[in-house]
Amino acid sequence: MSGWINYSGIVTSQKMSENKMGDRGSKSVIHDTKQSCIIVKEQRVDGSCNAGKSALLKCTLVDFKRSYQIKIPSNPIILTRNFSTLVGELASLEQSSLPPKLDPSYVTGFTDGEGSFILTIIKDNKYKLGWRVACRFVISLHKKDLVLLNSLKNFFNTGSVFLMGKGAAQYRVESLTGLSIIINHFDRYPLNTKKQADYMLFKLAYNLIINKSHLTEKGLSELVSLKAVMNNGLKDELKIAYPNITPVLRPEIPLSLNIDPLWLAGFTDAEGCFSVVVFKSKTSKIGEAVKLSFIITQSVRDEFLIKSLIEYLGCGYTSLDGRGAIDFKVSDFSSLKNIIIPFYDKYYIHGNKSLDFKDFSRVVTLMENKKHLTKQGLDEIKKIRNAMNTNR
């Protein structure tokens, strides 16, 4: 196949020794003297990629890894009444700047990376059966992406945007009327990742609720069976209340190479990373060199999809990180200049990450003109790098 992706990924900047340098610009390494180091994927809540002065993010979502100290996965995000400290009260936020109009395929791609389809079953004695049931569609980002969240709200014409604690913001749809709009979209523009299985289970749960089946013992048991294979499964109180529940089978999602460039733009906006690394080099006359990389990281369960990007874009390679993740990487300068940059110039990224993509493009132009081989040019690249990501 042919085509490209629209990516305005975050730029990660690091200083490292040449003989210790790796390609991974989308991971934070948390060092522990008593344990082996833990590599954590930095999710969109702080801009996707961060390299910087601290190994710990102020607000990081962790995905598909085990043994993490913080478990707040972007897929799923588990919502309870006290899941976040609100800034004041939850309030809908209206942006003064005009949000960009989003393409349906972009929205699906971004949801493949950042969206969560959530079924909650919470103990509540106010209800006849003793359980409160709800479905929610949620996208949580850093507050720097309020404009993008409002763009999503305008696109669907339903839901609310809230400012959360710790620098986070959230687009949320929970009314049955609003969820019908969400379901109609994803029926018309299906997800490409294995998250499609969660969506299909979510839709079954929604239909049970809309038909009021959740108000019966039989219907509630069916919902528990669905939740058992969604997101993080059942909490202990549900396991105790329903010890003999039989989980449903998760839907098998067929492999597909049907990649739309605008889908890939949205997916990259969610999961991609542009990395700028300055490292010490014995072969450089000025003692330092620059390495650029474009990276998309995803759970290994989507290995087929990630590997298909090689054929789709006509460049790059993949690698497994040994912790349940797969990276698609483009590191050769020619491919970055002739394929990746033109693609994202054509298929825009709409989030805060677009600012880092522009800076990454500036670095590519400087390197094309050999400026990185001079101290003055390298200092300019460092200046650009130091103003990106969490330093912006």
C-alpha positions in Angstrom: 0.0 0.0 0.0 1.0 3.6 -0.3 0.2 6.7 1.7 1.4 8.5 4.8 0.4 9.6 8.2 -0.2 13.1 9.6 1.8 13.3 12.7 2.6 16.2 14.9 4.3 14.2 17.5 6.0 15.5 20.5 9.7 16.1 20.4 11.8 14.5 23.0 15.2 15.9 23.7 17.9 14.2 25.6 21.7 14.5 26.3 23.5 11.2 26.3 26.8 9.6 25.5 27.1 8.2 22.0 28.0 4.7 23.1 24.9 4.6 25.4 22.5 6.2 23.0 19.3 4.4 22.0 16.5 5.3 19.7 13.8 5.5 22.2 12.6 9.0 22.5 9.1 8.2 23.9 10.0 6.6 27.2 11.0 7.9 30.6 13.4 5.8 32.5 12.8 5.6 36.2 16.0 4.4 37.9 15.8 2.3 41.1 18.9 1.2 42.8 17.2 -1.9 44.2 15.3 -2.9 41.1 15.9 -3.0 37.4 15.0 0.3 35.7 11.4 0.7 34.6 10.6 2.2 31.2 7.4 4.1 31.2 5.4 5.3 28.2 4.6 8.9 28.6 1.0 9.5 27.5 -0.7 12.5 26.1 -1.6 13.9 29.5 1.8 15.5 29.5 2.3 15.7 25.8 3.3 12.2 24.8 7.0 12.4 24.9 9.1 14.0 27.6 12.7 14.0 28.1 14.0 16.4 30.2 15.3 17.4 33.4 13.3 14.9 35.5 12.7 11.3 35.1 9.2 11.7 36.6 6.3 13.4 34.9 4.0 15.7 36.8 1.1 13.8 35.4 1.7 10.6 33.4 -0.7 8.1 32.0 0.8 4.6 31.9 -0.2 2.1 29.2 0.1 -1.7 28.9 3.0 -2.2 31.2 3.3 -4.2 34.4 5.1 -3.3 37.7 4.4 0.4 37.3 4.2 2.5 40.4 1.4 4.6 38.8 -1.4 2.8 37.2 -3.7 5.3 35.4 -3.9 3.8 31.9 -5.0 6.0 29.0 -6.9 2.9 27.9 -8.7 2.4 30.1 -9.2 5.3 32.4 -11.0 4.1 35.5 -13.5 6.7 36.7 -14.9 6.7 40.2 -16.4 9.5 42.2 -13.1 10.5 43.6 -10.8 9.6 40.7 -9.4 13.1 40.5 -9.1 16.3 42.5 -11.0 18.9 40.7 -9.9 22.5 40.4 -12.7 24.1 42.3 -15.9 22.4 41.0 -16.2 20.5 37.7 -17.1 23.2 35.2 -17.5 23.2 31.4 -14.7 25.1 29.8 -15.1 27.3 26.7 -12.0 28.2 24.8 -11.6 31.8 23.6 -9.7 30.6 20.5 -11.7 29.0 17.7 -11.1 25.2 17.8 -10.2 23.7 14.5 -12.7 21.6 12.6 -11.8 17.9 12.8 -12.1 15.2 10.2 -14.1 12.0 11.2 -11.1 9.7 10.4 -8.8 11.9 12.5 -11.2 11.7 15.5 -11.2 7.9 15.2 -7.4 7.7 15.0 -7.0 10.0 18.0 -9.6 7.8 19.9 -7.6 4.7 19.0 -4.8 6.3 20.9 -6.4 8.2 23.7 -10.1 7.3 24.0 -11.7 5.1 26.7 -15.0 3.3 26.5 -15.9 2.7 30.2 -18.6 0.6 31.8 -18.9 1.2 35.6 -20.9 -0.9 38.0 -20.7 0.7 41.4 -22.2 -0.4 44.7 -25.1 2.0 45.6 -27.9 1.1 47.9 -30.0 3.8 46.5 -30.8 1.5 43.6 -33.2 -1.4 43.8 -30.6 -4.0 42.9 -27.9 -2.3 44.9 -25.7 -1.3 42.0 -25.4 1.8 39.9 -24.6 1.2 36.2 -23.2 3.8 33.7 -21.4 4.0 30.4 -18.9 6.8 29.6 -16.8 7.8 26.7 -13.8 9.7 27.9 -10.7 11.4 26.5 -8.3 12.8 29.1 -5.4 15.1 28.1 -3.1 17.7 29.6 -4.8 21.0 30.0 -2.5 22.4 27.3 -4.8 20.6 24.9 -8.1 22.2 26.0 -8.5 23.6 22.5 -8.4 20.1 21.1 -10.8 18.8 23.7 -13.2 21.5 22.8 -12.8 20.6 19.1 -13.9 17.1 19.9 -16.9 18.4 21.8 -17.8 20.6 18.9 -17.3 17.7 16.5 -19.7 15.4 18.3 -22.0 18.3 19.4 -22.4 16.6 22.8 -20.6 16.0 26.0 -18.6 18.4 28.3 -15.1 19.5 28.8 -13.8 19.7 32.4 -10.7 21.0 34.0 -9.3 18.4 36.4 -6.6 18.4 39.0 -2.9 18.1 38.4 -2.9 19.9 35.1 -5.4 17.5 33.4 -8.5 18.1 31.4 -11.2 15.8 30.1 -13.8 15.4 27.4 -16.6 13.3 28.7 -19.9 11.9 27.3 -22.2 10.1 29.7 -25.8 10.8 28.7 -27.6 8.1 26.8 -28.5 10.6 24.1 -24.9 11.7 23.8 -23.6 8.2 23.8 -25.9 7.3 20.8 -24.0 10.0 18.8 -20.7 8.5 19.9 -21.8 5.0 18.9 -23.1 6.2 15.5 -19.7 7.7 14.7 -17.7 4.7 15.6 -20.1 2.4 13.7 -19.4 4.6 10.6 -15.7 5.1 11.2 -14.5 2.0 13.0 -11.4 1.9 15.2 -8.3 0.2 13.8 -6.6 -1.0 17.0 -7.7 -3.8 19.3 -9.6 -1.1 21.2 -12.4 -2.0 18.7 -13.1 -5.0 20.9 -13.7 -2.7 23.9 -16.0 -0.5 21.8 -18.1 -3.5 20.7 -18.5 -4.7 24.3 -19.3 -1.1 25.3 -22.0 -0.9 22.7 -23.5 -4.1 24.0 -23.6 -2.6 27.5 -25.1 0.6 26.2 -27.9 -1.4 24.4 -28.7 -3.3 27.7 -28.9 0.0 29.5 -31.0 1.7 26.9 -33.5 -1.2 27.0 -33.5 -1.0 30.8 -32.2 -4.5 31.2 -29.8 -3.3 33.9 -32.8 -2.9 36.2 -33.2 -6.7 36.2 -31.1 -9.4 37.8 -30.6 -11.1 34.5 -29.5 -7.9 32.7 -27.2 -6.8 35.5 -25.5 -10.2 35.4 -25.0 -9.8 31.6 -23.4 -6.4 32.3 -21.1 -8.0 34.9 -20.1 -10.6 32.3 -19.2 -7.9 29.8 -17.3 -5.8 32.3 -15.2 -8.9 33.3 -13.4 -8.7 30.0 -13.3 -4.9 29.6 -10.5 -2.6 30.6 -9.3 -3.7 34.1 -12.0 -6.3 34.6 -14.0 -6.7 37.8 -13.2 -5.2 41.2 -13.2 -7.4 44.2 -16.6 -6.3 45.4 -18.1 -7.5 42.1 -16.2 -10.7 42.2 -17.6 -11.4 45.6 -21.1 -10.5 44.6 -21.0 -12.5 41.4 -18.6 -15.4 42.1 -20.1 -17.7 39.4 -20.1 -15.1 36.6 -19.0 -16.4 33.2 -17.1 -13.7 31.3 -18.1 -13.2 27.7 -15.6 -13.9 25.0 -13.8 -10.8 23.7 -14.6 -10.1 20.1 -12.0 -11.1 17.6 -10.9 -8.1 15.6 -9.9 -8.9 12.0 -6.5 -7.7 10.8 -6.7 -4.8 8.4 -4.4 -2.7 6.3 -7.1 -0.1 5.6 -5.2 2.9 6.9 -6.5 6.4 6.1 -4.0 9.2 6.2 -6.3 11.3 8.5 -6.8 8.4 10.8 -3.0 8.1 11.0 -2.8 11.8 11.7 -5.1 11.5 14.7 -3.4 8.3 15.9 0.0 10.0 15.7 -1.3 13.0 17.5 -2.2 10.6 20.3 0.7 8.1 20.3 3.5 9.6 18.2 6.7 11.3 19.2 9.3 13.4 17.5 12.6 13.0 19.2 15.6 15.4 19.1 18.7 13.9 20.9 22.0 15.8 21.3 24.7 13.4 22.3 28.5 13.4 22.7 30.3 12.1 19.7 34.0 11.4 19.2 33.6 11.6 15.5 32.2 15.1 15.4 34.6 18.0 15.2 32.6 19.9 17.8 32.3 17.0 20.1 28.5 16.6 19.9 26.0 15.4 17.3 22.2 15.3 16.7 20.0 12.4 16.2 16.3 12.8 15.1 13.6 10.1 15.3 9.9 9.8 14.7 8.4 7.1 16.9 4.9 5.6 17.4 4.6 3.3 20.4 1.7 0.9 20.9 0.8 -2.3 22.8 2.2 -5.4 21.2 -1.3 -6.6 20.8 -1.4 -4.2 17.8 1.8 -5.5 16.3 0.3 -6.2 12.9 -1.1 -2.7 12.6 2.2 -1.1 13.7 4.2 -3.2 11.3 1.9 -2.2 8.5 3.1 1.4 8.8 6.4 0.4 7.2 4.6 -0.5 4.0 2.1 2.3 4.3 4.7 5.0 4.7 7.5 3.3 2.7 10.1 3.8 5.5 10.9 2.9 9.1 11.3 -0.3 11.1 9.8 -1.8 14.2 11.2 -3.1 17.4 9.9 -4.8 20.5 10.9 -3.4 23.9 10.4 -6.6 25.9 7.7 -5.0 28.1 4.7 -5.6 26.0 5.2 -2.6 23.6 6.2 -2.2 20.0 7.8 0.8 18.4 7.6 2.0 14.8 10.6 4.2 14.2 12.0 6.4 11.4 15.5 7.5 12.2 17.2 8.0 8.8 17.4 11.7 7.9 16.3 11.3 4.3 13.0 9.6 5.2 12.3 12.2 7.9 12.9 15.0 5.5 11.2 13.5 2.4 8.3 11.5 3.8 7.5 12.3 7.5 7.7 16.1 7.4 5.8 16.5 4.1 3.1 14.1 5.3 2.4 16.1 8.5 2.6 19.3 6.6 -0.3 18.0 4.5 -2.3 16.1 7.2 -2.4 18.4 10.2 -2.0 17.6 13.8 -4.4 19.7 15.8 -3.2 19.4 19.4 -0.5 21.1 21.3 1.9 18.6 19.8 1.7 20.5 16.5 4.0 23.1 18.1 6.6 20.5 18.7 6.3 19.2 15.2 6.9 22.7 13.8 10.1 22.9 16.0 11.1 19.5 14.9 10.7 20.6 11.3 13.0 23.6 12.0 15.7 21.3 13.3 15.4 19.2 10.1 15.8 22.3 8.0 18.9 23.4 10.0 20.4 19.9 9.6 19.7 19.9 5.9 21.7 23.1 5.7 24.5 21.5 7.7 24.1 24.0 10.6 24.4 21.2 13.1 28.0 20.8 12.2 28.9 24.2 13.6 28.8 25.3 17.2 26.5 28.2 16.4 24.1 25.9 14.6 24.2 23.3 17.3 23.5 25.9 19.9 20.5 27.0 17.9 19.2 23.4 17.8 19.7 23.1 21.6 17.8 26.4 22.1 14.9 25.0 20.0 15.0 21.7 21.8 15.0 23.3 25.2 11.8 25.2 24.5 9.9 22.1 23.5 7.6 19.7 25.3 7.2 20.4 29.1 9.5 23.4 28.8 7.0 25.1 26.4 
